[in-house]
Amino acid sequence: MVSQKVTIKNPTGLHLRPAGILCKEAMQYKSLITFQYRGNIANAKSVLSVLGACIKSGDEIEFCCEGEDEEEALEAMVKAVENGLGE
């Protein structure tokens, strides 16, 4: 299992469009990809789970990846967030 913290840079947080982009990225990997925010764990492959976490701009989340491609998955998730998730 690998994990890394990242700060959300989107000015509007993780609303529907960036949440969809995040999930689409996560679905490309076989590993279980979750993130933790304020003690809650959300499934990065579920748009409803991501939206339910109510992530706002400037919030810090911690991605956790577990599986055969965990290193690549973690790198891709962090890169997607740092690049603004399409915004």
N, CA and C of each residue as an Amber inpcrd file, in Angstrom:
protein
   261
   0.8380000  -1.1880000   0.0000000   0.0000000   0.0000000   0.0000000
   0.8810000   1.2480000   0.0000000   0.5130000   2.2120000  -0.8160000
   1.2310000   3.4880000  -0.8820000   0.2270000   4.6160000  -0.6760000
   0.7020000   5.7200000  -0.1060000  -0.1970000   6.8590000   0.1110000
   0.5730000   8.1610000  -0.0170000  -0.1700000   9.2160000  -0.3090000
   0.4300000  10.5440000  -0.4300000  -0.6520000  11.6010000  -0.2410000
  -0.2710000  12.6840000   0.4360000  -1.1980000  13.8000000   0.6280000
  -1.0520000  14.7910000  -0.5190000  -2.1820000  15.4090000  -0.8690000
  -2.1860000  16.3970000  -1.9460000  -3.2550000  17.4400000  -1.6240000
  -2.9880000  18.6780000  -2.0310000  -3.9370000  19.7690000  -1.7900000
  -4.7410000  20.0470000  -3.0520000  -6.0480000  20.1770000  -2.8950000
  -6.9370000  20.4460000  -4.0210000  -6.7420000  21.8900000  -4.4760000
  -6.4360000  22.0680000  -5.7560000  -6.1410000  23.3980000  -6.2960000
  -7.3110000  24.0130000  -7.0540000  -8.3050000  23.1880000  -7.4260000
  -9.4470000  23.7120000  -8.1660000 -10.1260000  24.8210000  -7.3810000
 -10.4070000  25.9620000  -8.0050000 -11.0520000  27.0620000  -7.2790000
 -12.4360000  26.7030000  -6.7450000 -13.1010000  25.7520000  -7.4010000
 -14.4490000  25.3730000  -6.9680000 -14.4790000  24.0260000  -6.2580000
 -13.3240000  23.4440000  -5.9640000 -13.2830000  22.1510000  -5.2820000
 -13.6460000  21.0070000  -6.2170000 -14.0440000  19.8840000  -5.6260000
 -14.3810000  18.7050000  -6.4240000 -15.8800000  18.6460000  -6.6750000
 -16.3690000  19.4930000  -7.5840000 -17.7620000  19.4130000  -8.0010000
 -17.8690000  18.3530000  -9.0980000 -18.9890000  18.2650000  -9.7690000
 -19.2580000  17.1450000 -10.6680000 -18.2120000  16.9190000 -11.7620000
 -17.8210000  17.9580000 -12.4870000 -16.8860000  17.7610000 -13.5980000
 -15.5200000  17.2470000 -13.1330000 -14.8530000  17.9280000 -12.1700000
 -13.5620000  17.3940000 -11.7300000 -13.6800000  16.0400000 -11.0170000
 -14.7930000  15.8090000 -10.3360000 -14.9950000  14.5030000  -9.6860000
 -15.0640000  13.4060000 -10.7400000 -15.7450000  13.6930000 -11.8460000
 -15.8300000  12.7370000 -12.9440000 -14.4710000  12.4540000 -13.5700000
 -13.6800000  13.4950000 -13.7320000 -12.3290000  13.3320000 -14.2850000
 -11.4660000  12.4960000 -13.3440000 -11.5790000  12.7610000 -12.0440000
 -10.8220000  11.9990000 -11.0450000 -11.2040000  10.5210000 -11.0970000
 -12.5000000  10.2410000 -11.1620000 -12.9800000   8.8540000 -11.2130000
 -12.5350000   8.1570000 -12.5000000 -12.6180000   8.8700000 -13.6040000
 -12.2040000   8.2970000 -14.8910000 -10.7280000   7.9040000 -14.8470000
  -9.9200000   8.7500000 -14.2320000  -8.4840000   8.4550000 -14.0810000
  -8.2880000   7.2310000 -13.1880000  -9.0070000   7.1780000 -12.0790000
  -8.8670000   6.0730000 -11.1240000  -9.2770000   4.7330000 -11.7390000
 -10.2930000   4.7610000 -12.6080000 -10.8070000   3.5210000 -13.2050000
  -9.8090000   2.8460000 -14.1440000  -8.7750000   3.5580000 -14.5550000
  -7.7780000   2.9870000 -15.4540000  -6.8340000   2.0220000 -14.7380000
  -6.9370000   1.9270000 -13.4200000  -6.0170000   1.0980000 -12.6400000
  -6.7610000  -0.0130000 -11.9170000  -6.0790000  -1.1400000 -11.7440000
  -6.6790000  -2.2920000 -11.0740000  -6.6800000  -2.1250000  -9.5550000
  -5.7980000  -1.3070000  -9.0430000  -5.6590000  -1.1270000  -7.6050000
  -6.9050000  -0.5000000  -6.9780000  -7.0840000  -0.7740000  -5.6970000
  -8.1050000  -0.0920000  -4.9140000  -7.5730000   1.3130000  -4.6440000
  -8.3270000   2.3250000  -5.0300000  -7.8910000   3.7110000  -4.8480000
  -8.9180000   4.4340000  -3.9870000  -8.4710000   4.8680000  -2.8220000
  -9.3450000   5.6120000  -1.9170000  -8.6330000   6.8960000  -1.5140000
  -9.3790000   7.8110000  -0.9110000  -8.7430000   8.9680000  -0.3040000
  -9.4180000   9.2700000   1.0200000  -8.6280000   9.8390000   1.8930000
  -9.1110000  10.1510000   3.2350000  -9.1960000  11.6640000   3.3990000
 -10.3030000  12.1200000   3.9910000 -10.5100000  13.5320000   4.2390000
 -11.3130000  13.6780000   5.5190000 -10.7500000  14.3880000   6.4730000
 -11.4070000  14.6130000   7.7710000 -11.9110000  13.3270000   8.4100000
 -11.0960000  12.2810000   8.3510000 -11.4530000  11.0210000   8.9860000
 -12.3790000  10.1250000   8.1780000 -12.8730000  10.5980000   7.0520000
 -13.7440000   9.7950000   6.2000000 -12.9510000   9.2390000   5.0270000
 -13.3250000   8.0520000   4.5980000 -12.6590000   7.4270000   3.4580000
 -13.6360000   7.3630000   2.2950000 -13.1830000   7.8060000   1.1220000
 -14.0160000   7.8020000  -0.0830000 -13.3530000   6.9560000  -1.1650000
 -14.1740000   6.2980000  -1.9570000 -13.7040000   5.4970000  -3.0820000
 -13.4900000   6.4260000  -4.2760000 -12.2550000   6.5220000  -4.7510000
 -11.9400000   7.4260000  -5.8610000 -12.5340000   6.9560000  -7.1860000
 -13.0470000   5.7280000  -7.2400000 -13.6420000   5.2120000  -8.4760000
 -15.1570000   5.4350000  -8.5150000 -15.7040000   6.0800000  -7.4920000
 -17.1410000   6.3300000  -7.4200000 -17.4100000   7.8290000  -7.3880000
 -18.0960000   8.3480000  -8.4130000 -18.4010000   9.7810000  -8.4710000
 -19.2200000  10.1970000  -7.2490000 -20.1850000   9.3850000  -6.8540000
 -21.0140000   9.7270000  -5.6910000 -20.1890000   9.7840000  -4.4160000
 -19.2450000   8.8700000  -4.2790000 -18.3830000   8.8540000  -3.1080000
 -17.4940000  10.1030000  -3.0770000 -16.9630000  10.4870000  -4.2290000
 -16.1090000  11.6830000  -4.3170000 -16.9330000  12.9400000  -4.0210000
 -18.1160000  13.0450000  -4.6260000 -18.9670000  14.2100000  -4.3910000
 -19.4160000  14.2800000  -2.9280000 -19.6890000  13.1320000  -2.3420000
 -20.1450000  13.0590000  -0.9570000 -19.1130000  13.5130000   0.0480000
 -17.8460000  13.5170000  -0.3550000 -16.7760000  13.9430000   0.5550000
 -16.7500000  15.4640000   0.7270000 -17.4340000  16.1910000  -0.1700000
 -17.5380000  17.6650000  -0.0970000 -16.1700000  18.3450000   0.0040000
 -15.2930000  18.0490000  -0.9410000 -13.9430000  18.6040000  -0.9580000
 -13.9730000  20.0000000  -1.5770000 -13.3790000  20.9470000  -0.8820000
 -13.3440000  22.3320000  -1.3550000 -11.9050000  22.7150000  -1.7330000
 -11.7630000  23.8380000  -2.4060000 -10.4470000  24.3350000  -2.7930000
  -9.5940000  24.5550000  -1.5470000  -8.3490000  24.1020000  -1.5960000
  -7.4300000  24.2710000  -0.4760000  -7.4520000  23.1260000   0.5240000
  -8.4270000  22.2130000   0.4100000  -8.4920000  21.0610000   1.3060000
  -7.3760000  20.0810000   0.9720000  -6.8800000  19.4000000   1.9940000
  -5.8330000  18.3930000   1.7850000  -6.4480000  17.0070000   1.9430000
  -6.2200000  16.1580000   0.9390000  -6.6890000  14.7800000   1.0050000
  -5.4770000  13.8610000   0.9110000  -5.6600000  12.6310000   1.3700000
  -4.5750000  11.6500000   1.2850000  -5.0430000  10.4640000   0.4610000
  -4.4130000  10.2790000  -0.7040000  -4.7220000   9.1320000  -1.5510000
  -4.0570000   7.8910000  -0.9910000  -4.7650000   6.7610000  -1.0580000
  -4.2350000   5.4580000  -0.6640000  -4.4900000   4.4970000  -1.8150000
  -3.4540000   3.8560000  -2.2990000  -3.5930000   2.9080000  -3.3960000
  -3.0440000   1.5600000  -2.9490000  -3.8070000   0.5030000  -3.2490000
  -3.3900000  -0.8350000  -2.8540000  -3.7100000  -1.8080000  -3.9780000
  -2.6650000  -2.4800000  -4.4920000  -2.8630000  -3.4420000  -5.5710000
  -1.6330000  -3.5700000  -6.4330000  -1.7880000  -4.2880000  -7.5290000
  -0.6300000  -4.6160000  -8.3610000  -0.0190000  -3.4090000  -9.0810000
  -0.8210000  -2.3660000  -9.3440000  -0.2980000  -1.1820000 -10.0280000
  -0.3970000   0.0620000  -9.1320000  -0.2370000  -0.1370000  -7.8230000
  -0.4490000   0.9440000  -6.8500000   0.4680000   2.1470000  -7.0450000
   1.7250000   1.9000000  -7.3860000   2.6830000   3.0080000  -7.5700000
   2.2430000   3.9160000  -8.7210000   1.8990000   3.2930000  -9.8670000
   1.4720000   4.0600000 -11.0330000   0.1540000   4.7780000 -10.7600000
  -0.7460000   4.1050000 -10.0640000  -2.0540000   4.6860000  -9.7510000
  -1.8970000   5.9190000  -8.8650000  -1.0760000   5.8170000  -7.8350000
  -0.8670000   6.9470000  -6.9270000  -0.2590000   8.1300000  -7.6750000
   0.7350000   7.8530000  -8.4880000   1.3890000   8.9120000  -9.2630000
   0.3800000   9.6120000 -10.1820000  -0.4750000   8.8420000 -10.8370000
  -1.4650000   9.4050000 -11.7590000  -2.5080000  10.2360000 -11.0170000
  -2.9450000   9.7730000  -9.8500000  -3.9640000  10.4940000  -9.0940000
  -3.4210000  11.8330000  -8.5920000  -2.2240000  11.8180000  -8.0550000
  -1.6050000  13.0490000  -7.5510000  -1.3740000  14.0250000  -8.6960000
  -0.8980000  13.5170000  -9.8320000  -0.6410000  14.3630000 -10.9930000
  -1.9450000  14.9910000 -11.5030000  -3.0250000  14.2040000 -11.5320000
  -4.3180000  14.7180000 -11.9920000  -4.7960000  15.8620000 -11.1120000
  -4.6660000  15.7150000  -9.8060000  -5.1110000  16.7630000  -8.8680000
  -4.2150000  17.9950000  -9.0170000  -2.9100000  17.7850000  -9.1060000
  -1.9740000  18.9100000  -9.2220000  -2.1680000  19.6660000 -10.5430000
  -2.6600000  18.9880000 -11.5710000  -2.9090000  19.6290000 -12.8680000
  -4.2820000  20.3020000 -12.9260000  -5.0400000  20.2470000 -11.8430000
  -6.3080000  20.9550000 -11.7670000  -7.5430000  20.2070000 -12.2240000
  -7.4040000  18.9370000 -12.5640000  -8.5470000  18.1080000 -12.9780000
  -9.3690000  18.7660000 -14.0850000  -8.6840000  19.2760000 -15.0860000
  -9.3670000  19.8270000 -16.2480000  -9.8810000  21.2450000 -16.1050000
  -9.5040000  21.9190000 -15.0250000  -9.9800000  23.2940000 -14.8330000
  -8.8180000  24.2620000 -14.7590000
